[in-house]
Amino acid sequence: MCLFKSSNDYSGPHTLSDPSERRKVERKIKQLKKQLEATTDKQERKRLEDDLFPLRVDLNYVLVRNPIW
């Protein structure tokens, strides 16, 4: 799932090798959470939830692969 328009931007967990990639995923998660809070349409809500899950997986991948401590 490619979330960004440029090929230089985030394009999946295989590119998540530095802290800036972690920030990109965190930002996108935050955006989707805000949209989820604002929407009342069930179909839109389902779509947003479906988009959110892979981002959470990617964030976990980044955190395990590149611990921030």
N, C-alpha and C positions, 0 to 999 in steps of 0.2 A: 504494500500500500504506500504509494508516494504522496506525501502531504504537501510538498513544496514544489513550486513551478520550475525552478532552476535545477539542472542536473548536479550543480555544485552543492545544493542544499540537501537536507535530510531525505534519504530514500530507502530507509529500512535499517534494521539492526546491524547489518554488516558494515555500515558506515559510522556507527556510533563509537568513535574511538577517542574523543576528546570532550572536555567539559562543555564546550559550546554546543555540542550535539545534545547533551543532557538538558541544557537550558532550552533548546528549541522544542524538545519533547515536552518539557514541563510547561512551557508557554502554551503549546497547543492543547494540552490537557486542561489547563486553566480556562482557555477559551471555550472548549467544549462543555466544561462544567457550568460556566456562566450561561451558555446557550440552553443547556438542559434545565437550569433553574428558571429560565425565562419562558420556555415553551410549554404550551398546554396541549398541543396536537400530539396524539398518540403515535402516529406514523413518524413524525419528525423526531419525537423522543426516542423511538426505537432506533432510528437511523443514527442519531447522535450517540446512543449507548453502544451501538455496533461499531462506531468509529472510535469510541473511547477505549474499548478493550485492547485492541492491538497497541495503542499508545502506552497503556499501562504495562503491557508485556515488554515493549521496547525500553521503557524506563527501567524496569527491573533488570533487563539485560545490561543496560549501561551501568547501573549501580553495582552489579555483581562483577562486571568486567573491569570497571574503573572505579573502585571505591573512593569516596570523597573524604575519608578520614586520613 
